[in-house]
Amino acid sequence: MTASATASKAGWRLKQPSIIPGFGLTLGFSLAYLSLIILIPIAGLLWRTADLGWSGFLAILSDERTIRALYISFGTAFIAALVNVVFGTLLAWVLTRYRFPGRRLIDAMVDLPFALPTAVAGIAFASLYAPNGWIGSLFMPFRIAFTPIGIVIALIFIGLPFVVRTVQPIMEEIDREVEEAAATLGANRFQTIFNVLLPGLTPALLTGFALAFARGVGEYGSVIFIAGNIPYVSEIAPLLIVIRLEEFNYAGATAIATIMLLISFAMLLVINLIQAWSRKRYGNV
């Protein structure tokens, strides 16, 4: 076969219609939807922040109140996501590996943070963990509500379903025979968990962590009631943005939002790179 014939045949193959038609239409709709929902708002945010100039942007970035608010938002979200990875994995394990009365009820309760309004959850937590609340009074004089600890508790509540629902399907695919084979080869329970089960669950754990972390960083409704909103102590960055908007300081609000966007993007990028690496390493486990 000549080179021209090979090229024409390859070109004919490239022009073959797809089995699933409508690629151009669906691609155009996807790009338009992505632009309207994500790209255009982000571009507007960056454009409004640019009105401050570098000096104004750096002044807001170096402001002590802004730094503390960002530290509280990202720090509490990170801690809550780590806690959810541990206990969410344990909960997914119980729901997957055991059958007991009330299992379906517990499984349904995992999705409660998705359906419950965040403000309702915040009011409930503030009532329970306040110094005169049912739980908060048990820990006096140690305070839980109106401190960063209360914020972590609220973020654990709203982030737990992301970890459980991400890990649970992968855990269900792991055959019990793998665990039995490890036991017959002399592995104890901890060796089976850390050397057999966790490597295959690592990509799902990282995905659940990223989702819970991203959800916690931007959480507002369930946090403001239990946080106390004390500047430099328990004030979160989303609340500071609202305060700047109420002061008609739109440029300052967009600047703080841009800082949150950049930090969130950088952290999620690192998590995705680690996730891609773990998939390459443990994909065949």
GIFENGI-V94748 format. One line per field, one symbol per residue. psi: psi as a letter, one per 30 degrees, with the letter a starting at -180 (. if undefined). burial: b if it has 16 or more other ideal C-beta (glycine too) atoms within 10 Angstrom, else e. A space follows every 50 residues. Layout:
psi = ???
burial = ???
//
This chain:
psi = kleeeeeeeeeeeffkklejlgeeeeeeeeeeeeeeeeeeeeeeeeeeef ffleeeeeeeefkeeeeeeeeeeeeeeeeeeeeeeefeeeeeeefeflkl kgeeeeeefegefefkkeeeeeeeeeeeglfgleeeffgkgkkelglfee eeeeeeeffeeeeefeeeeeeffkkffeeeeeefggkaeeeeeffeeeef feeeeeeeeeeeeeeeegkeefefefefhkkfegkleeeeeeeeefggie eeeeeeeeeeeeeeeeeeeeeeeeeeeeeeegfg.
burial = eeeeeeeeeeeeeeeeeeeeeeeeeeeeeeeeeeeeeeeeeeeebeebbe ebeeeebeebeeeeebebbbebbbebbbbbbebbbeebbebbbebbeeee eeeeeebeebeebeeeebeebbebbbbbbbeebeebeeeeeeebbbbbbb bbbbbbbbbbbbbbbbbbebbeebeeeebeebeeeebeeeebbeebbeeb bbbbbbbbbbbbbbbbbebebbbbbbbbbeeeebbbbbbbbebbeeeeee bbbbbbbbbbeeebeebbeebeeebeebeeeeeee
//
